[in-house]
Amino acid sequence: MKNRKSIYIILLLILIVIINIFFQKLGKIINLKFDFTTNSLYSISEETVNIVSKLDNSVTIFYIKPTDNDITEISRLLTEYSKVSDKITVKYINPATDFLFIDKYELLDVPIKLNSIIVESETNRYVLQLEDMYNFSTDGTKVLFSGESKLTNAIVNVSNPNKSIIGYAQGHGEDSPSILTALLLESGYTTSSLIFNKPIPEDIDVLLILSPKSDYTDHEIKILDEYLSKGGSIVFFKHTFSDNLVKLYSYLSEWGIKFNEDLVLDYNNNILDNSSYVISQFYQHEINNYFKNNSYYVVVPSANSISKDFSNNTNSDVLPVLSSSDNAYSRSQQDIYKDFDNQIYSSTQVPNANDEKGSFVLAATSSRNYNNGKIGKIFACGSHRMYYDNLLGLNSVANSRFFIEILKWGIQSKQDSLPILGKEIGSMPITVSTVQINLLTFLLVFAIPICILLYGVINNYKRRQL
């Protein structure tokens, strides 16, 4: 009996070993791998799948690497591309042995280094270097792998070289954040700086006006108006405490957009335990379509509210995009200045008797149809911190994605490549709101321990009764 039992155990072990070997071989044959990283570092997004699967022309990707040394995230990513479309061919080039290939591209003056990637179609070529695949935050604490974004846009570029052009308004102290510029280039856009001494070129798809500090002249307002009448789009972010731009704000009010001289605070729906870093709510709007099926935070810090009275006589279609929760407060800038004068810098963390409670519009759009068949568009937001590096570089909130969705809404003249955001390497911080922190604290510190204690007391009482 004992011998039979031993035989069964041995047979079971042999069966387990055979099954293990079988699945190992099967995994190698069909390239069966699962990506359990928190941000899907080794997978490609649905956006890339949609773009790559619709390619009309063949694209070849050459990866310059030694056979015994490659970078895991890059090689895994290339494998995913080749699986999505038969129009994409991935070839690995060993510089130590493939001399003819290296000589050919050196004659073409193509810069080739170890871990270079050449994306090539019949008519175009795009070269990516290893340093292009990674971005660093301004404080150097985060590394973003941008391989998917760079590769997808390179594929689109060699298939269709037309790019949308994003203009930066200059000359009035406007912001030009470094991470925002990197985001635009990474997403396949071309950028151009503009000073309004002449008409805005018609090939500027979207004009960014980021927190100007001085007012526009009548001539510059006329240039903006002409640009919009030809089907242009403007994305405007107001500096929270810049209230002296009389002519520019007057022009925006003609489009039905009016900023209030206040600061929106939310003591429950915020991040960083800062009531001015408001977690926004989404209205039904084309810009917000992505967020219907993707649950992310968009944070609007230090924002002026926008008047809710959108029943204007400007022939403009004005729609709200983002708002605060119903439990937010609006504090007048006069009260804020008074607190600053009295050196009370933490006053925004508690309600004030003069604060107005309710839901406040934080961002809105205005569109206008012209007789020439063109549509002028304006997006406006009362926060100059929404696009700052500390939020655009934070993967646990979706400010960078929201900014790209704004641009997609504004671009009207041609189909643009769909942007894919970089993925952080290493552990990602989890952003939780103040309400969630309080709830977790209550559950972990009070509710659960009390339940366990009561359970023990009841069990002890029952045993004593036996």
The 8 nearest C-alpha neighbors of each residue, nearest first, counted from 0:
[[1, 3, 2, 4, 5, 6, 7, 8],
 [0, 2, 4, 3, 5, 6, 7, 8],
 [3, 1, 5, 4, 0, 6, 7, 8],
 [2, 4, 6, 0, 5, 1, 7, 8],
 [3, 5, 1, 7, 2, 6, 0, 8],
 [4, 6, 2, 8, 3, 7, 9, 1],
 [5, 7, 3, 9, 4, 8, 10, 2],
 [8, 6, 10, 4, 5, 9, 11, 3],
 [7, 9, 11, 5, 6, 10, 12, 4],
 [8, 10, 6, 12, 11, 7, 13, 5],
 [11, 9, 13, 7, 12, 8, 6, 14],
 [10, 12, 14, 8, 9, 13, 7, 15],
 [11, 13, 15, 9, 14, 10, 8, 16],
 [12, 14, 10, 16, 11, 15, 17, 9],
 [13, 15, 11, 17, 12, 16, 10, 18],
 [16, 14, 12, 18, 13, 17, 19, 11],
 [15, 17, 19, 13, 14, 18, 20, 12],
 [18, 16, 14, 20, 19, 15, 21, 13],
 [19, 17, 21, 15, 16, 20, 14, 22],
 [18, 20, 16, 22, 17, 21, 15, 23],
 [21, 19, 23, 17, 18, 22, 16, 24],
 [22, 20, 18, 24, 19, 23, 17, 25],
 [21, 23, 25, 19, 24, 20, 26, 18],
 [24, 22, 20, 26, 25, 21, 19, 27],
 [23, 25, 27, 21, 26, 22, 20, 28],
 [26, 24, 22, 28, 27, 23, 21, 29],
 [25, 27, 31, 23, 30, 24, 29, 28],
 [26, 28, 30, 24, 25, 29, 23, 31],
 [27, 29, 25, 26, 30, 24, 31, 23],
 [30, 28, 31, 26, 27, 25, 24, 32],
 [31, 29, 27, 26, 28, 32, 25, 78],
 [32, 30, 26, 29, 27, 33, 25, 28],
 [33, 31, 30, 34, 26, 27, 29, 41],
 [32, 34, 35, 31, 41, 42, 36, 39],
 [33, 35, 36, 41, 39, 42, 32, 40],
 [34, 36, 33, 37, 39, 38, 40, 41],
 [35, 37, 39, 38, 34, 40, 41, 33],
 [38, 36, 39, 35, 40, 427, 426, 34],
 [37, 39, 40, 36, 422, 423, 427, 35],
 [40, 38, 36, 42, 41, 37, 34, 35],
 [39, 41, 38, 42, 36, 422, 72, 34],
 [42, 40, 39, 72, 76, 75, 34, 43],
 [43, 41, 39, 40, 76, 34, 44, 79],
 [44, 42, 47, 147, 79, 45, 41, 76],
 [43, 45, 46, 47, 48, 42, 419, 147],
 [44, 46, 48, 47, 49, 43, 50, 419],
 [45, 47, 49, 44, 48, 50, 417, 419],
 [48, 46, 50, 44, 49, 45, 51, 151],
 [47, 49, 45, 51, 46, 50, 52, 44],
 [50, 48, 46, 47, 52, 51, 45, 53],
 [51, 49, 47, 48, 53, 52, 46, 54],
 [50, 52, 48, 53, 54, 49, 47, 84],
 [51, 53, 84, 49, 50, 54, 48, 83],
 [54, 52, 51, 50, 55, 49, 84, 48],
 [55, 53, 51, 56, 52, 86, 50, 57],
 [54, 56, 53, 57, 86, 158, 52, 51],
 [57, 55, 54, 58, 86, 158, 120, 121],
 [56, 58, 86, 87, 120, 59, 55, 54],
 [59, 57, 120, 87, 119, 86, 88, 56],
 [60, 58, 88, 119, 87, 118, 89, 120],
 [59, 61, 118, 89, 117, 88, 90, 119],
 [62, 60, 90, 117, 116, 91, 89, 63],
 [61, 63, 116, 91, 92, 64, 115, 90],
 [64, 62, 92, 114, 115, 113, 93, 91],
 [63, 65, 93, 114, 113, 92, 62, 69],
 [66, 64, 93, 68, 67, 94, 69, 63],
 [65, 67, 68, 93, 64, 69, 91, 92],
 [68, 66, 65, 69, 64, 93, 70, 95],
 [67, 69, 65, 66, 64, 70, 71, 114],
 [70, 68, 71, 64, 67, 74, 65, 66],
 [69, 71, 73, 72, 74, 68, 114, 75],
 [70, 72, 74, 73, 75, 69, 76, 41],
 [71, 73, 75, 74, 70, 41, 76, 40],
 [74, 72, 76, 71, 75, 70, 77, 146],
 [73, 75, 77, 71, 76, 72, 70, 78],
 [76, 74, 78, 72, 73, 77, 71, 41],
 [75, 77, 73, 79, 78, 74, 41, 72],
 [78, 76, 80, 74, 79, 75, 73, 81],
 [77, 79, 75, 81, 76, 80, 74, 82],
 [78, 80, 76, 82, 77, 81, 75, 83],
 [81, 79, 77, 83, 82, 78, 76, 84],
 [80, 82, 78, 87, 79, 83, 84, 88],
 [81, 83, 79, 80, 84, 78, 85, 87],
 [84, 82, 80, 81, 52, 79, 48, 51],
 [85, 83, 86, 52, 87, 82, 81, 51],
 [84, 86, 87, 81, 83, 88, 82, 57],
 [87, 85, 57, 84, 58, 88, 56, 54],
 [88, 86, 58, 85, 81, 84, 59, 57],
 [87, 89, 59, 81, 60, 58, 90, 86],
 [90, 88, 60, 59, 61, 81, 87, 91],
 [91, 89, 61, 60, 62, 92, 88, 59],
 [90, 92, 62, 61, 63, 93, 89, 64],
 [91, 93, 63, 62, 64, 94, 90, 97],
 [92, 94, 65, 64, 95, 97, 96, 63],
 [95, 93, 97, 96, 92, 98, 63, 65],
 [94, 96, 93, 97, 98, 65, 92, 64],
 [95, 97, 94, 98, 93, 92, 99, 65],
 [98, 96, 94, 100, 93, 99, 95, 92],
 [99, 97, 101, 100, 96, 102, 94, 95],
 [100, 98, 102, 101, 97, 103, 96, 104],
 [99, 101, 103, 98, 102, 97, 104, 92],
 [100, 102, 98, 103, 104, 99, 105, 97],
 [101, 103, 105, 99, 100, 104, 98, 106],
 [104, 102, 100, 106, 101, 105, 99, 107],
 [105, 103, 107, 106, 109, 101, 102, 108],
 [104, 106, 108, 102, 107, 103, 109, 101],
 [105, 107, 104, 108, 103, 102, 109, 101],
 [108, 106, 104, 105, 109, 103, 102, 110],
 [109, 107, 105, 106, 104, 110, 111, 103],
 [108, 110, 104, 107, 105, 111, 106, 126],
 [111, 109, 108, 112, 105, 126, 104, 115],
 [112, 110, 115, 109, 113, 105, 104, 101],
 [113, 111, 115, 114, 110, 63, 128, 129],
 [112, 114, 115, 63, 64, 111, 94, 129],
 [115, 113, 63, 64, 129, 112, 116, 62],
 [116, 114, 128, 112, 63, 113, 127, 111],
 [115, 117, 62, 127, 61, 126, 128, 63],
 [116, 118, 126, 61, 60, 125, 119, 127],
 [119, 117, 60, 125, 124, 59, 126, 116],
 [118, 120, 124, 59, 58, 123, 117, 125],
 [121, 119, 58, 123, 122, 157, 57, 124],
 [120, 122, 123, 119, 57, 58, 56, 124],
 [121, 123, 120, 124, 157, 119, 158, 159],
 [124, 122, 157, 120, 119, 121, 125, 158],
 [123, 125, 119, 118, 157, 120, 126, 117],
 [124, 126, 118, 117, 153, 119, 157, 127],
 [127, 125, 117, 116, 118, 128, 124, 115],
 [128, 126, 116, 115, 131, 117, 125, 129],
 [129, 127, 115, 131, 130, 116, 126, 114],
 [128, 130, 131, 132, 114, 115, 127, 133],
 [129, 131, 132, 128, 133, 134, 127, 115],
 [132, 130, 128, 129, 133, 127, 134, 149],
 [131, 133, 146, 145, 130, 129, 144, 149],
 [134, 132, 144, 143, 145, 131, 130, 142],
 [135, 133, 143, 142, 144, 136, 132, 145],
 [134, 136, 142, 141, 139, 143, 137, 133],
 [137, 135, 139, 141, 138, 392, 140, 142],
 [136, 138, 139, 135, 388, 140, 178, 389],
 [139, 137, 136, 140, 141, 135, 389, 388],
 [138, 140, 136, 137, 135, 141, 142, 134],
 [139, 141, 138, 136, 142, 135, 137, 143],
 [142, 140, 136, 135, 139, 143, 423, 424],
 [141, 143, 135, 424, 423, 134, 144, 133],
 [144, 142, 423, 134, 422, 133, 421, 424],
 [145, 143, 133, 422, 421, 146, 132, 423],
 [146, 144, 421, 132, 148, 133, 147, 143],
 [145, 147, 132, 149, 148, 144, 150, 73],
 [148, 146, 150, 149, 145, 151, 43, 419],
 [147, 149, 419, 151, 145, 146, 150, 152],
 [150, 148, 146, 152, 147, 151, 153, 145],
 [151, 149, 153, 147, 152, 148, 146, 154],
 [152, 150, 154, 148, 153, 149, 147, 155],
 [151, 153, 155, 154, 149, 150, 187, 156],
 [154, 152, 156, 150, 151, 155, 149, 125],
 [155, 153, 151, 152, 156, 157, 150, 158],
 [156, 154, 152, 158, 153, 157, 159, 151],
 [155, 157, 160, 153, 159, 158, 154, 152],
 [158, 156, 123, 154, 155, 159, 160, 124],
 [157, 159, 155, 156, 154, 160, 120, 56],
 [158, 160, 156, 157, 161, 155, 162, 154],
 [159, 161, 156, 157, 162, 158, 155, 123],
 [162, 160, 159, 163, 156, 415, 413, 414],
 [163, 161, 188, 160, 164, 189, 415, 187],
 [162, 164, 188, 204, 189, 415, 165, 161],
 [163, 165, 189, 203, 204, 190, 188, 162],
 [164, 166, 190, 205, 206, 204, 203, 189],
 [167, 165, 206, 191, 192, 190, 207, 203],
 [166, 168, 192, 207, 193, 191, 206, 169],
 [169, 167, 193, 208, 207, 192, 194, 166],
 [170, 168, 194, 193, 171, 173, 167, 192],
 [169, 171, 172, 194, 168, 173, 195, 193],
 [172, 170, 211, 213, 173, 212, 169, 214],
 [171, 173, 212, 211, 170, 174, 213, 169],
 [174, 172, 211, 209, 210, 171, 169, 212],
 [175, 173, 209, 176, 210, 172, 211, 208],
 [174, 176, 177, 173, 180, 209, 179, 167],
 [177, 175, 179, 178, 174, 387, 180, 388],
 [176, 178, 180, 179, 181, 175, 388, 182],
 [179, 177, 181, 180, 388, 176, 182, 391],
 [180, 178, 182, 176, 181, 177, 183, 386],
 [179, 181, 183, 177, 182, 178, 184, 176],
 [180, 182, 178, 184, 179, 183, 185, 177],
 [183, 181, 179, 185, 180, 184, 178, 186],
 [184, 182, 186, 180, 188, 185, 181, 179],
 [185, 183, 188, 181, 187, 186, 182, 189],
 [186, 184, 182, 183, 187, 181, 149, 148],
 [187, 185, 418, 183, 184, 188, 182, 148],
 [186, 188, 184, 185, 152, 416, 183, 189],
 [189, 187, 184, 183, 163, 186, 162, 164],
 [188, 190, 164, 165, 163, 184, 162, 187],
 [191, 189, 165, 164, 166, 188, 192, 167],
 [190, 192, 166, 167, 165, 193, 189, 164],
 [193, 191, 167, 166, 168, 169, 190, 194],
 [194, 192, 168, 169, 167, 195, 166, 191],
 [193, 195, 169, 196, 170, 168, 192, 197],
 [196, 194, 197, 219, 193, 198, 222, 199],
 [195, 197, 194, 198, 219, 218, 193, 222],
 [196, 198, 195, 199, 222, 194, 219, 200],
 [199, 197, 222, 200, 195, 196, 226, 225],
 [198, 200, 226, 201, 197, 222, 195, 203],
 [201, 199, 202, 203, 198, 226, 197, 204],
 [200, 202, 203, 199, 226, 204, 229, 231],
 [201, 203, 200, 204, 164, 163, 412, 199],
 [204, 202, 164, 201, 205, 200, 165, 166],
 [203, 205, 410, 164, 202, 165, 163, 231],
 [206, 204, 232, 165, 203, 233, 409, 166],
 [205, 207, 166, 233, 165, 167, 234, 232],
 [208, 206, 234, 167, 166, 209, 168, 233],
 [209, 207, 235, 168, 234, 210, 236, 206],
 [210, 208, 236, 173, 174, 235, 211, 207],
 [209, 211, 238, 237, 173, 236, 383, 174],
 [212, 210, 173, 171, 172, 213, 209, 208],
 [211, 213, 172, 171, 210, 241, 173, 214],
 [214, 212, 171, 211, 244, 215, 172, 243],
 [215, 213, 244, 247, 246, 245, 216, 243],
 [214, 216, 219, 247, 246, 220, 217, 213],
 [215, 217, 219, 218, 220, 214, 246, 247],
 [218, 216, 220, 219, 221, 215, 246, 222],
 [217, 219, 221, 216, 220, 222, 215, 195],
 [220, 218, 222, 216, 221, 217, 195, 215],
 [221, 219, 223, 217, 222, 218, 224, 216],
 [220, 222, 224, 218, 219, 223, 225, 217],
 [223, 221, 219, 225, 220, 224, 198, 226],
 [224, 222, 220, 226, 221, 225, 227, 219],
 [223, 225, 221, 227, 226, 222, 228, 220],
 [226, 224, 228, 222, 227, 223, 221, 229],
 [225, 227, 223, 231, 229, 224, 228, 199],
 [226, 228, 231, 375, 224, 230, 229, 225],
 [229, 227, 225, 226, 230, 375, 224, 369],
 [230, 228, 227, 226, 231, 373, 225, 375],
 [231, 229, 375, 373, 374, 227, 228, 232],
 [232, 230, 227, 375, 226, 229, 204, 205],
 [231, 233, 376, 205, 409, 377, 375, 206],
 [234, 232, 206, 377, 205, 207, 235, 376],
 [233, 235, 378, 207, 377, 208, 206, 379],
 [236, 234, 379, 208, 209, 378, 233, 207],
 [237, 235, 380, 209, 210, 383, 379, 381],
 [238, 236, 381, 210, 383, 382, 239, 380],
 [237, 239, 210, 383, 241, 240, 382, 236],
 [238, 240, 382, 241, 303, 302, 237, 381],
 [239, 241, 238, 242, 332, 260, 237, 303],
 [242, 240, 238, 243, 239, 212, 244, 237],
 [241, 243, 244, 240, 245, 260, 239, 238],
 [244, 242, 245, 241, 214, 213, 212, 246],
 [245, 243, 214, 247, 242, 246, 248, 213],
 [244, 246, 248, 243, 247, 249, 214, 242],
 [247, 245, 249, 248, 244, 250, 215, 214],
 [246, 248, 250, 249, 244, 245, 215, 214],
 [249, 247, 251, 250, 245, 246, 244, 252],
 [248, 250, 246, 252, 247, 251, 245, 253],
 [249, 251, 247, 253, 248, 252, 246, 254],
 [252, 250, 248, 254, 253, 256, 249, 247],
 [251, 253, 256, 255, 249, 254, 257, 250],
 [254, 252, 250, 251, 255, 313, 249, 256],
 [253, 255, 252, 251, 256, 315, 313, 365],
 [256, 254, 252, 253, 311, 309, 317, 257],
 [257, 255, 252, 251, 254, 258, 305, 306],
 [256, 258, 252, 306, 305, 255, 259, 251],
 [259, 257, 305, 304, 306, 303, 260, 256],
 [258, 260, 304, 261, 305, 303, 306, 257],
 [261, 259, 332, 331, 303, 258, 262, 242],
 [260, 262, 331, 332, 330, 303, 259, 329],
 [261, 263, 303, 330, 302, 329, 301, 331],
 [262, 264, 329, 302, 328, 303, 330, 275],
 [265, 263, 275, 328, 274, 327, 329, 262],
 [266, 264, 327, 274, 267, 268, 277, 328],
 [265, 267, 274, 268, 264, 269, 348, 327],
 [268, 266, 433, 434, 265, 269, 432, 274],
 [269, 267, 278, 265, 432, 277, 266, 433],
 [268, 270, 277, 278, 276, 432, 274, 267],
 [269, 271, 432, 272, 276, 273, 431, 433],
 [270, 272, 273, 269, 276, 432, 433, 430],
 [273, 271, 270, 433, 269, 274, 432, 276],
 [274, 272, 271, 275, 276, 270, 269, 348],
 [273, 275, 266, 265, 264, 276, 269, 348],
 [274, 276, 264, 301, 300, 273, 277, 263],
 [277, 275, 300, 269, 274, 273, 270, 299],
 [276, 278, 269, 299, 275, 298, 300, 265],
 [279, 277, 298, 269, 268, 297, 296, 299],
 [278, 280, 323, 322, 297, 298, 277, 321],
 [279, 281, 322, 321, 323, 324, 282, 278],
 [282, 280, 321, 320, 279, 322, 283, 287],
 [283, 281, 320, 284, 321, 319, 280, 287],
 [282, 284, 281, 287, 285, 320, 288, 319],
 [283, 285, 287, 286, 282, 320, 288, 318],
 [284, 286, 287, 288, 408, 283, 289, 404],
 [287, 285, 284, 404, 288, 405, 408, 289],
 [286, 288, 284, 285, 290, 289, 281, 283],
 [289, 287, 285, 290, 291, 286, 284, 283],
 [290, 288, 287, 291, 292, 293, 286, 404],
 [289, 291, 293, 292, 287, 288, 294, 295],
 [292, 290, 288, 289, 293, 287, 294, 281],
 [291, 293, 290, 294, 289, 288, 295, 287],
 [294, 292, 290, 291, 295, 289, 288, 296],
 [293, 295, 290, 292, 296, 291, 289, 397],
 [296, 294, 397, 293, 396, 297, 290, 395],
 [295, 297, 396, 397, 298, 278, 294, 279],
 [296, 298, 397, 398, 279, 396, 278, 295],
 [297, 299, 278, 277, 279, 296, 300, 276],
 [298, 300, 277, 385, 276, 302, 278, 382],
 [301, 299, 276, 275, 302, 277, 384, 385],
 [302, 300, 275, 382, 262, 276, 239, 263],
 [303, 301, 382, 381, 300, 262, 263, 239],
 [302, 304, 381, 262, 261, 259, 239, 263],
 [303, 305, 361, 360, 259, 359, 258, 302],
 [306, 304, 258, 360, 257, 259, 361, 307],
 [305, 307, 308, 257, 258, 304, 259, 360],
 [306, 308, 309, 305, 360, 359, 319, 310],
 [307, 309, 310, 306, 311, 255, 305, 257],
 [308, 310, 311, 307, 317, 255, 306, 318],
 [309, 311, 308, 312, 255, 317, 307, 313],
 [312, 310, 309, 313, 255, 308, 314, 315],
 [311, 313, 314, 310, 315, 255, 253, 254],
 [312, 314, 315, 311, 254, 253, 255, 316],
 [315, 313, 312, 367, 316, 311, 254, 368],
 [316, 314, 367, 313, 366, 254, 317, 365],
 [315, 317, 366, 365, 367, 318, 314, 364],
 [318, 316, 365, 364, 315, 309, 255, 366],
 [317, 319, 364, 363, 365, 320, 316, 309],
 [318, 320, 363, 321, 362, 364, 360, 282],
 [321, 319, 363, 282, 362, 284, 281, 318],
 [322, 320, 362, 281, 361, 280, 282, 279],
 [323, 321, 360, 361, 280, 359, 279, 358],
 [322, 324, 279, 358, 359, 280, 327, 360],
 [323, 325, 358, 326, 327, 280, 322, 279],
 [324, 326, 358, 357, 327, 323, 356, 359],
 [327, 325, 324, 357, 356, 265, 358, 328],
 [328, 326, 265, 357, 264, 325, 324, 356],
 [329, 327, 356, 264, 355, 263, 354, 265],
 [328, 330, 263, 355, 354, 262, 261, 264],
 [331, 329, 354, 262, 261, 328, 332, 263],
 [332, 330, 261, 333, 334, 260, 262, 335],
 [331, 333, 261, 335, 334, 260, 336, 330],
 [332, 334, 336, 331, 335, 337, 261, 260],
 [335, 333, 337, 332, 331, 336, 338, 330],
 [334, 336, 332, 338, 337, 333, 339, 331],
 [335, 337, 339, 333, 338, 334, 332, 340],
 [336, 338, 334, 340, 335, 339, 333, 341],
 [339, 337, 343, 341, 335, 336, 340, 342],
 [338, 340, 342, 336, 341, 337, 343, 344],
 [341, 339, 337, 342, 338, 336, 343, 335],
 [340, 342, 338, 339, 343, 337, 344, 336],
 [343, 341, 339, 340, 344, 338, 337, 345],
 [344, 342, 338, 341, 339, 345, 346, 340],
 [343, 345, 346, 342, 339, 338, 347, 341],
 [344, 346, 347, 343, 348, 349, 338, 342],
 [347, 345, 348, 344, 343, 349, 338, 350],
 [346, 348, 345, 349, 274, 350, 264, 275],
 [347, 349, 346, 345, 274, 266, 273, 350],
 [348, 350, 347, 346, 351, 266, 345, 274],
 [351, 349, 352, 354, 348, 347, 328, 346],
 [350, 352, 354, 353, 349, 330, 346, 347],
 [351, 353, 354, 350, 355, 330, 349, 356],
 [352, 354, 351, 355, 330, 331, 334, 350],
 [355, 353, 330, 351, 329, 352, 328, 356],
 [354, 356, 329, 328, 353, 330, 357, 327],
 [357, 355, 328, 327, 354, 329, 326, 358],
 [358, 356, 325, 327, 326, 328, 359, 355],
 [357, 359, 325, 323, 324, 327, 322, 326],
 [358, 360, 323, 322, 304, 361, 357, 305],
 [359, 361, 322, 305, 304, 362, 321, 319],
 [360, 362, 322, 304, 321, 305, 380, 359],
 [363, 361, 380, 321, 320, 379, 360, 319],
 [364, 362, 319, 320, 379, 318, 378, 380],
 [365, 363, 378, 318, 377, 317, 379, 319],
 [364, 366, 317, 377, 316, 376, 315, 254],
 [367, 365, 376, 316, 315, 375, 377, 317],
 [366, 368, 315, 375, 374, 316, 369, 314],
 [369, 367, 374, 373, 375, 372, 370, 366],
 [370, 368, 371, 373, 372, 374, 367, 228],
 [369, 371, 372, 368, 373, 228, 374, 367],
 [372, 370, 369, 373, 229, 228, 368, 374],
 [373, 371, 370, 369, 374, 368, 230, 229],
 [372, 374, 230, 369, 371, 229, 368, 375],
 [375, 373, 368, 230, 367, 369, 376, 366],
 [374, 376, 227, 230, 367, 231, 366, 228],
 [377, 375, 366, 232, 365, 233, 374, 231],
 [376, 378, 233, 365, 364, 232, 234, 379],
 [379, 377, 364, 234, 363, 235, 233, 365],
 [380, 378, 235, 363, 362, 236, 364, 234],
 [379, 381, 362, 236, 382, 361, 237, 235],
 [380, 382, 303, 237, 302, 236, 239, 304],
 [383, 381, 302, 384, 380, 237, 239, 385],
 [382, 384, 238, 237, 385, 236, 210, 239],
 [385, 383, 387, 382, 386, 300, 301, 299],
 [384, 386, 299, 383, 387, 382, 300, 390],
 [385, 387, 384, 391, 388, 390, 179, 383],
 [388, 386, 384, 389, 385, 390, 391, 176],
 [387, 389, 391, 390, 392, 178, 386, 176],
 [388, 390, 392, 387, 391, 393, 386, 137],
 [391, 389, 393, 392, 388, 387, 398, 386],
 [392, 390, 399, 388, 393, 398, 386, 389],
 [391, 393, 390, 388, 389, 394, 136, 178],
 [394, 392, 390, 391, 395, 396, 389, 397],
 [393, 395, 396, 392, 397, 423, 422, 427],
 [394, 396, 393, 430, 429, 428, 397, 427],
 [397, 395, 296, 394, 398, 297, 393, 295],
 [396, 398, 400, 297, 399, 296, 295, 401],
 [399, 397, 401, 297, 400, 391, 396, 402],
 [400, 398, 391, 402, 401, 397, 403, 386],
 [399, 401, 397, 403, 402, 398, 404, 420],
 [402, 400, 404, 398, 403, 399, 397, 405],
 [401, 403, 405, 399, 404, 400, 398, 406],
 [402, 404, 406, 400, 405, 401, 407, 399],
 [403, 405, 401, 407, 402, 406, 286, 408],
 [406, 404, 402, 408, 403, 407, 286, 409],
 [407, 405, 409, 403, 408, 404, 410, 402],
 [406, 408, 404, 410, 409, 405, 403, 415],
 [409, 407, 405, 406, 410, 286, 404, 285],
 [408, 410, 406, 232, 407, 205, 411, 405],
 [411, 409, 407, 204, 408, 406, 412, 205],
 [410, 412, 413, 409, 204, 408, 230, 414],
 [413, 411, 410, 204, 414, 230, 163, 202],
 [414, 412, 411, 415, 410, 163, 161, 162],
 [413, 415, 416, 412, 411, 410, 163, 162],
 [416, 414, 413, 417, 163, 162, 407, 410],
 [415, 417, 418, 155, 152, 187, 414, 186],
 [416, 418, 415, 46, 419, 186, 50, 47],
 [419, 417, 186, 416, 420, 148, 187, 403],
 [420, 418, 148, 186, 417, 421, 147, 46],
 [419, 421, 148, 418, 422, 145, 400, 186],
 [420, 422, 145, 144, 143, 423, 148, 419],
 [423, 421, 144, 143, 40, 145, 424, 38],
 [422, 424, 143, 142, 144, 425, 421, 427],
 [425, 423, 142, 143, 422, 144, 426, 141],
 [426, 424, 423, 427, 142, 141, 37, 36],
 [425, 427, 428, 424, 423, 37, 38, 36],
 [426, 428, 429, 425, 423, 395, 394, 37],
 [429, 427, 430, 395, 426, 394, 393, 431],
 [430, 428, 395, 431, 427, 396, 394, 426],
 [429, 431, 395, 428, 432, 270, 396, 271],
 [432, 430, 435, 429, 270, 436, 433, 434],
 [431, 433, 270, 435, 269, 434, 268, 436],
 [432, 434, 436, 267, 435, 269, 268, 437],
 [435, 433, 437, 267, 432, 436, 438, 268],
 [434, 436, 438, 432, 433, 437, 439, 431],
 [437, 435, 433, 439, 434, 438, 440, 432],
 [436, 438, 440, 434, 435, 439, 441, 433],
 [437, 439, 435, 441, 440, 436, 434, 442],
 [440, 438, 442, 436, 441, 437, 443, 435],
 [439, 441, 437, 443, 438, 442, 444, 436],
 [440, 442, 438, 445, 439, 444, 443, 446],
 [443, 441, 446, 439, 440, 447, 445, 444],
 [444, 442, 440, 447, 441, 445, 439, 446],
 [443, 445, 441, 440, 442, 446, 448, 447],
 [444, 446, 441, 442, 448, 443, 447, 449],
 [445, 447, 442, 449, 448, 441, 450, 443],
 [446, 448, 450, 449, 442, 443, 445, 451],
 [449, 447, 451, 450, 445, 446, 452, 444],
 [448, 450, 452, 446, 451, 447, 445, 453],
 [451, 449, 453, 447, 452, 448, 454, 446],
 [452, 450, 454, 448, 449, 453, 447, 455],
 [451, 453, 449, 455, 450, 454, 448, 456],
 [454, 452, 456, 450, 455, 451, 457, 449],
 [453, 455, 451, 457, 452, 456, 450, 458],
 [456, 454, 452, 458, 453, 457, 459, 451],
 [455, 457, 453, 459, 458, 454, 460, 452],
 [458, 456, 460, 454, 459, 455, 453, 461],
 [459, 457, 461, 455, 460, 456, 454, 462],
 [458, 460, 456, 462, 457, 461, 455, 463],
 [459, 461, 457, 463, 458, 462, 456, 464],
 [462, 460, 458, 464, 463, 459, 457, 465],
 [461, 463, 459, 465, 464, 460, 458, 457],
 [462, 464, 460, 461, 465, 459, 458, 457],
 [463, 465, 461, 462, 460, 459, 458, 457],
 [464, 462, 463, 461, 460, 459, 458, 457]]
